[in-house]
Amino acid sequence: MTRVSRLALALATATLLSTAALAQTAAPAPAADASKPMAQPAPEMKAVLDKLTALGAKPIGTQSVEETRKGPTPADAAMAVMKEKGIQPDAAFKAVKTRDLTIPGASGPIPVRIYTPEGTGPFPIVVYFHGGGWVIADIDTYDASARGIAAGAKAVVVSADYRHAPEHKFPAAHEDANAAYKWAIENSGSFNGDAKKVALVGESAGGNLAANVAITARDQKLTAPLAEVLVYPVAGKDMTTPSYVENAEAMPLSKKAMEWFVSNVFESKQQAADPRLDLVNRSDLAGLPPTTIINAEIDPLRSEGEMLAGKLKAAGVATEQKTYAGVTHEFFGMAAVVPQAKDATAMAVAALTKAFAN
């Protein structure tokens, strides 16, 4: 078992219930208050951030892509905190079985990991997309989130990777995400899934992918997801929102980091105005599935997540949004050491369970 895999199991010990903010919105965001200081992280969150620094992590945007990919992650820091505190993996999360395979992407094979909870099935299906600004991270890095969702929602989770920039520029990741969703529907029987009960979950850049897959499913009249859970999604291109101003120097995600992602993902900055990125400025959000949006207070992406929730509600989409105080970007997979992550996992699981029960 790899170090990252051990981390994933460990991070999932909590409860079973448990790039750039890339454009102006049709309804302008409140004016940013440059005098407002960045919020302080809660003690548990600060412990993870301090450990990340101790492990030698460099701010995103200060190294090459290759060096950044090799560096320690917030997940590594959370695992180190767990080790210090003697937190052991929970048996319920260990019971989730996994299987790795490759599936056809939009332009060649892509990796996926299938998470199957205890039980006989067939199980509801969650198609999950990880974060990393479309540049860094992979399905291993976000194993804890996918495992926790599988265990909590009693669903098969298809965690799909995608082509990364700068090797594969926008919209390569979006094309692969659509391909992964279609594959999951068409091949549900091969992993004991119920193709009539499908939902989408994504974190950060993956949250943007999940939202776009829902739009594609609507527009192409594919099997419609019953719900989508977007965790601090990339949803706009405006880097002057209140949360960008407040959290310009935040860890692990800063304004400079988002600028670095943009420079690597797009051929030009103008591409950030593409409606697939600038979700908050779209006028065609009606007809999407019930949506849950989870945000972190100390995160440049907070404002656009909150604005997206408002736009969805205005379009008639059943939407629930919550911003968790005292936590930063990447907190969601840290349920074992950050109480807010435990609560956010419970929120996500409750939304999925409700959708599958209908």
Backbone torsions as a table, in degrees:
resi	resn	phi	psi	omega
1	MET	NA	131.5	-179.0
2	THR	-72.5	163.8	177.5
3	ARG	-59.4	-40.9	-178.6
4	VAL	-67.9	-36.7	178.3
5	SER	-65.9	-39.6	177.5
6	ARG	-62.9	-37.5	177.0
7	LEU	-60.7	-45.1	-175.7
8	ALA	-59.7	-43.9	179.1
9	LEU	-64.5	-40.6	-177.0
10	ALA	-67.8	-43.2	-178.3
11	LEU	-62.9	-26.4	-176.9
12	ALA	-84.1	15.1	-176.4
13	THR	-74.6	-7.3	-177.9
14	ALA	-71.7	-152.3	-175.9
15	THR	-81.0	151.8	174.1
16	LEU	-67.7	-24.4	178.3
17	LEU	-85.7	-11.1	-178.0
18	SER	-63.9	NA	NA
19	THR	NA	157.0	163.9
20	ALA	163.9	150.6	173.2
21	ALA	-57.3	89.1	-156.1
22	LEU	-77.8	NA	NA
23	ALA	NA	148.1	-179.5
24	GLN	-65.1	150.4	-179.4
25	THR	-98.2	158.9	177.7
26	ALA	-60.9	-37.8	171.9
27	ALA	-103.3	105.6	-171.8
28	PRO	-55.1	145.7	177.5
29	ALA	-71.5	155.3	175.2
30	PRO	-57.0	147.8	-179.7
31	ALA	-60.9	136.7	179.8
32	ALA	-71.6	140.9	178.0
33	ASP	-102.7	101.6	-175.7
34	ALA	-65.2	-16.5	-178.5
35	SER	-86.6	-11.1	-178.2
36	LYS	-77.0	122.2	-177.9
37	PRO	-75.8	158.1	176.5
38	MET	-66.8	138.7	179.2
39	ALA	-64.8	153.8	178.3
40	GLN	-89.4	137.7	179.5
41	PRO	-68.6	148.5	174.1
42	ALA	-61.8	157.2	-175.8
43	PRO	-53.0	-42.5	-178.8
44	GLU	-66.9	-38.0	178.0
45	MET	-69.2	-40.6	178.7
46	LYS	-61.8	-36.4	178.7
47	ALA	-61.2	-39.2	178.2
48	VAL	-68.7	-43.3	-179.6
49	LEU	-64.8	-40.7	177.4
50	ASP	-63.0	-40.0	179.2
51	LYS	-66.9	-37.7	178.0
52	LEU	-59.6	-42.7	176.7
53	THR	-64.9	-42.0	-179.7
54	ALA	-63.4	-30.3	178.6
55	LEU	-75.3	-8.0	176.7
56	GLY	96.2	16.6	179.6
57	ALA	-65.1	137.2	176.4
58	LYS	-101.2	147.3	178.9
59	PRO	-56.6	136.3	177.3
60	ILE	-62.1	131.8	-178.0
61	GLY	106.2	-5.3	-178.8
62	THR	-107.8	-0.7	-179.7
63	GLN	-133.1	173.3	175.1
64	SER	-70.7	166.8	177.5
65	VAL	-59.8	-46.0	-177.1
66	GLU	-63.3	-42.6	178.8
67	GLU	-65.5	-39.3	-180.0
68	THR	-64.8	-40.8	179.3
69	ARG	-63.4	-27.9	-177.4
70	LYS	-87.7	-13.6	-174.1
71	GLY	-74.5	165.5	177.1
72	PRO	-65.4	149.4	-176.9
73	THR	-111.6	165.5	172.5
74	PRO	-56.1	-32.1	177.4
75	ALA	-64.9	-39.7	176.1
76	ASP	-61.0	-40.9	-179.6
77	ALA	-65.0	-41.8	178.9
78	ALA	-62.9	-39.4	178.4
79	MET	-63.9	-39.7	179.5
80	ALA	-64.4	-39.2	177.1
81	VAL	-63.6	-42.1	178.8
82	MET	-60.9	-41.5	-180.0
83	LYS	-62.4	-42.4	179.4
84	GLU	-62.8	-35.5	-177.0
85	LYS	-89.4	-4.1	178.6
86	GLY	70.8	28.3	179.3
87	ILE	-79.2	128.6	-176.7
88	GLN	-106.5	153.5	178.7
89	PRO	-60.8	148.3	178.3
90	ASP	-89.0	137.9	-176.1
91	ALA	-60.9	-33.7	-178.0
92	ALA	-64.1	-36.4	178.8
93	PHE	-76.0	-33.3	175.7
94	LYS	-62.9	-28.6	-176.9
95	ALA	-70.2	-16.7	176.9
96	VAL	-70.7	122.5	-179.2
97	LYS	-92.4	148.0	-179.5
98	THR	-126.6	152.5	176.4
99	ARG	-143.5	125.7	179.1
100	ASP	-97.8	139.2	176.6
101	LEU	-155.8	174.7	174.3
102	THR	-116.5	146.5	-179.8
103	ILE	-130.1	165.0	177.7
104	PRO	-70.3	123.9	172.3
105	GLY	-92.5	-166.0	-180.0
106	ALA	-72.2	-23.8	-178.6
107	SER	-150.0	59.7	-178.2
108	GLY	115.6	169.9	-175.7
109	PRO	-69.6	148.1	174.9
110	ILE	-130.0	148.9	179.4
111	PRO	-77.1	145.5	169.5
112	VAL	-138.0	156.0	173.5
113	ARG	-126.0	128.1	179.6
114	ILE	-99.2	123.6	178.3
115	TYR	-107.1	123.2	-178.4
116	THR	-119.9	122.7	-179.9
117	PRO	-77.5	174.2	175.3
118	GLU	-66.3	148.0	179.0
119	GLY	129.6	-179.7	-176.2
120	THR	-101.5	-22.4	-179.4
121	GLY	71.3	-171.9	2.2
122	PRO	-67.4	149.1	-173.5
123	PHE	-103.2	151.0	168.0
124	PRO	-57.3	160.3	-176.1
125	ILE	-117.3	133.3	170.8
126	VAL	-118.4	120.9	173.2
127	VAL	-94.4	121.3	-170.5
128	TYR	-118.0	138.7	178.4
129	PHE	-124.1	127.9	-177.0
130	HIS	-80.5	167.8	178.5
131	GLY	-93.4	-165.8	-179.1
132	GLY	120.7	17.3	176.1
133	GLY	63.8	19.9	-175.9
134	TRP	63.7	14.1	-176.8
135	VAL	-123.7	-45.6	-175.2
136	ILE	-118.6	174.1	176.5
137	ALA	72.9	170.5	-177.7
138	ASP	-160.9	-170.1	-177.0
139	ILE	-68.4	-23.8	175.0
140	ASP	-68.2	-44.8	-177.1
141	THR	-58.0	-35.8	-175.8
142	TYR	-106.9	25.3	-178.9
143	ASP	-59.8	-36.9	-176.7
144	ALA	-62.3	-42.4	-179.2
145	SER	-63.0	-48.5	-178.1
146	ALA	-64.0	-40.7	-179.5
147	ARG	-65.6	-42.0	179.6
148	GLY	-64.7	-37.8	178.4
149	ILE	-67.0	-43.0	179.0
150	ALA	-60.2	-46.1	-178.5
151	ALA	-68.1	-42.9	-175.4
152	GLY	-74.2	-43.3	-176.9
153	ALA	-89.3	-2.4	-177.8
154	LYS	53.0	48.5	-177.4
155	ALA	-128.9	152.9	170.0
156	VAL	-77.6	126.4	178.5
157	VAL	-105.4	125.1	174.4
158	VAL	-101.7	99.0	179.3
159	SER	-88.3	109.9	-172.2
160	ALA	-105.2	129.5	172.0
161	ASP	-83.2	-177.3	-177.8
162	TYR	-162.4	165.6	177.8
163	ARG	-65.1	139.8	-177.1
164	HIS	-105.9	149.9	170.2
165	ALA	-85.4	159.7	3.0
166	PRO	-82.3	-3.8	179.4
167	GLU	-61.9	-35.9	-179.4
168	HIS	-131.1	104.9	-174.7
169	LYS	-74.0	165.8	172.8
170	PHE	-51.9	135.9	10.4
171	PRO	-106.2	37.2	-175.8
172	ALA	-55.9	-46.2	-178.5
173	ALA	-62.7	-39.2	179.8
174	HIS	-65.7	-38.9	178.3
175	GLU	-65.8	-40.5	178.6
176	ASP	-67.8	-36.4	178.9
177	ALA	-62.6	-43.0	177.1
178	ASN	-62.2	-41.1	179.6
179	ALA	-63.8	-39.8	-179.4
180	ALA	-65.3	-40.4	179.4
181	TYR	-63.4	-45.7	179.6
182	LYS	-62.6	-39.7	179.5
183	TRP	-62.9	-44.3	-178.1
184	ALA	-60.5	-40.2	179.1
185	ILE	-66.4	-47.9	-174.2
186	GLU	-72.0	-24.2	-175.5
187	ASN	-116.2	22.0	-176.0
188	SER	-57.2	-35.3	-178.8
189	GLY	-64.0	-25.6	-177.7
190	SER	-74.0	-16.0	178.1
191	PHE	-128.3	25.6	173.7
192	ASN	62.5	38.9	179.0
193	GLY	-104.3	154.9	178.3
194	ASP	-101.4	104.7	-174.6
195	ALA	-66.5	-10.7	177.8
196	LYS	-86.7	-8.7	-179.9
197	LYS	-127.8	91.5	-175.9
198	VAL	-128.2	141.7	176.3
199	ALA	-137.9	167.2	-178.6
200	LEU	-121.9	139.6	174.0
201	VAL	-138.0	139.8	175.8
202	GLY	-153.5	151.6	178.3
203	GLU	-116.5	132.0	174.6
204	SER	57.3	-117.8	175.5
205	ALA	-58.1	-34.3	177.4
206	GLY	-69.1	-27.0	174.5
207	GLY	-66.4	-37.5	174.7
208	ASN	-64.7	-41.4	178.4
209	LEU	-61.5	-44.6	-179.1
210	ALA	-61.1	-43.1	179.0
211	ALA	-62.2	-40.2	-179.9
212	ASN	-70.5	-33.6	175.8
213	VAL	-64.1	-39.9	177.7
214	ALA	-61.8	-40.7	177.9
215	ILE	-65.5	-42.8	178.1
216	THR	-62.4	-42.9	179.4
217	ALA	-60.8	-41.1	177.6
218	ARG	-64.2	-49.4	-173.1
219	ASP	-71.5	-33.8	-179.7
220	GLN	-95.4	5.7	177.8
221	LYS	55.7	43.4	173.8
222	LEU	-83.2	175.6	173.2
223	THR	-55.0	123.8	-174.2
224	ALA	-80.9	133.2	173.5
225	PRO	-65.7	144.5	179.7
226	LEU	-79.7	-19.4	-179.5
227	ALA	-164.1	160.5	170.6
228	GLU	-137.3	138.3	176.3
229	VAL	-117.6	117.3	-177.2
230	LEU	-112.3	114.5	-177.5
231	VAL	-100.5	118.9	-172.2
232	TYR	29.6	63.6	-175.4
233	PRO	-73.6	148.2	165.1
234	VAL	-69.5	122.2	-171.9
235	ALA	-141.0	1.7	-179.3
236	GLY	-158.1	178.4	-180.0
237	LYS	-119.8	1.3	-177.5
238	ASP	-82.8	114.6	179.4
239	MET	-97.9	23.6	175.7
240	THR	-119.5	15.7	179.1
241	THR	-66.7	163.2	178.9
242	PRO	-52.8	-42.3	-177.0
243	SER	-71.6	-28.7	175.0
244	TYR	-68.6	-40.4	180.0
245	VAL	-67.8	-46.9	-178.4
246	GLU	-64.8	-39.1	-169.6
247	ASN	-112.8	31.2	-178.5
248	ALA	-59.0	-31.0	-177.7
249	GLU	-110.0	21.1	-175.9
250	ALA	-68.0	157.3	169.4
251	MET	-112.4	147.1	-6.1
252	PRO	-85.1	-2.3	-178.7
253	LEU	-117.3	122.2	-179.9
254	SER	-120.3	174.9	175.1
255	LYS	-63.1	-41.7	178.7
256	LYS	-60.9	-38.8	178.3
257	ALA	-62.2	-43.4	179.6
258	MET	-65.1	-37.5	176.0
259	GLU	-63.2	-36.3	178.2
260	TRP	-66.8	-42.8	176.6
261	PHE	-59.9	-46.4	-179.8
262	VAL	-57.7	-43.3	-177.2
263	SER	-65.6	-26.5	-179.1
264	ASN	-91.5	-27.4	-173.1
265	VAL	-87.0	-36.1	-170.9
266	PHE	-107.9	148.9	174.1
267	GLU	-68.3	-31.8	177.7
268	SER	-150.8	156.7	-179.6
269	LYS	-63.2	-26.1	-179.8
270	GLN	-61.0	-26.7	-179.6
271	GLN	-64.8	-19.7	179.7
272	ALA	-65.2	-15.2	177.0
273	ALA	-84.7	-1.4	177.0
274	ASP	-57.2	135.8	-177.7
275	PRO	-59.6	-20.6	176.2
276	ARG	-69.2	-24.7	176.1
277	LEU	-96.8	-43.1	-174.4
278	ASP	-87.9	63.3	-176.1
279	LEU	-62.4	-35.5	-175.6
280	VAL	-69.1	-14.1	-179.6
281	ASN	-105.8	8.5	177.6
282	ARG	-78.3	151.6	178.1
283	SER	-113.0	12.1	-175.4
284	ASP	-124.3	43.7	-177.0
285	LEU	-88.7	-5.6	179.1
286	ALA	-65.1	151.3	175.8
287	GLY	83.5	10.3	177.2
288	LEU	-89.1	161.5	-176.3
289	PRO	-71.9	163.6	173.6
290	PRO	-49.6	133.3	-169.9
291	THR	-123.6	135.9	173.0
292	THR	-116.2	126.6	179.6
293	ILE	-119.1	126.8	-179.1
294	ILE	-115.0	127.9	-179.6
295	ASN	-126.7	159.6	175.2
296	ALA	-109.1	140.6	-178.4
297	GLU	-62.3	-43.8	-173.0
298	ILE	-96.7	70.7	-171.1
299	ASP	-155.7	127.2	176.0
300	PRO	-55.7	-27.4	-176.0
301	LEU	-83.2	-1.6	-174.6
302	ARG	-58.6	-49.2	-174.2
303	SER	-61.2	-42.0	-177.5
304	GLU	-71.4	-28.6	173.7
305	GLY	-66.2	-42.7	178.4
306	GLU	-65.9	-39.9	178.9
307	MET	-67.5	-37.8	178.2
308	LEU	-61.9	-40.4	177.5
309	ALA	-59.1	-42.3	178.9
310	GLY	-64.7	-40.1	179.2
311	LYS	-66.6	-39.7	178.6
312	LEU	-64.7	-44.4	178.4
313	LYS	-61.0	-41.7	179.6
314	ALA	-64.1	-27.1	179.3
315	ALA	-87.0	2.5	177.6
316	GLY	88.9	12.4	179.3
317	VAL	-88.9	128.9	176.2
318	ALA	-62.8	117.2	-171.3
319	THR	-137.2	135.6	173.4
320	GLU	-125.0	132.0	-179.0
321	GLN	-133.9	141.0	175.9
322	LYS	-142.9	134.3	173.6
323	THR	-104.0	122.1	-177.7
324	TYR	-89.9	124.8	-177.3
325	ALA	-75.0	148.0	171.4
326	GLY	76.6	11.4	-179.8
327	VAL	-128.3	164.0	-175.9
328	THR	-115.9	173.2	171.1
329	HIS	-50.9	143.5	-179.6
330	GLU	81.3	6.9	-177.3
331	PHE	-72.6	-24.2	-167.8
332	PHE	-56.8	-38.7	-177.0
333	GLY	-84.6	13.8	-174.0
334	MET	-111.2	36.0	-174.4
335	ALA	-58.6	-26.3	-177.7
336	ALA	-72.6	-22.9	-174.7
337	VAL	-125.8	-12.6	-178.7
338	VAL	-123.3	111.2	-176.3
339	PRO	-55.8	-37.1	-179.8
340	GLN	-63.2	-31.9	177.7
341	ALA	-68.6	-36.7	175.9
342	LYS	-61.7	-43.9	179.4
343	ASP	-67.2	-39.8	-179.8
344	ALA	-66.0	-37.6	176.2
345	THR	-62.5	-42.2	178.0
346	ALA	-61.4	-39.4	178.7
347	MET	-63.1	-45.0	179.6
348	ALA	-64.5	-45.8	-179.1
349	VAL	-63.1	-40.7	179.5
350	ALA	-62.3	-41.5	179.9
351	ALA	-64.8	-41.9	-179.9
352	LEU	-68.5	-43.8	179.8
353	THR	-59.9	-43.4	177.9
354	LYS	-60.8	-44.4	-178.8
355	ALA	-64.4	-41.2	-177.6
356	PHE	-72.5	-23.2	-178.1
357	ALA	-78.4	-18.1	-177.6
358	ASN	-77.7	NA	NA
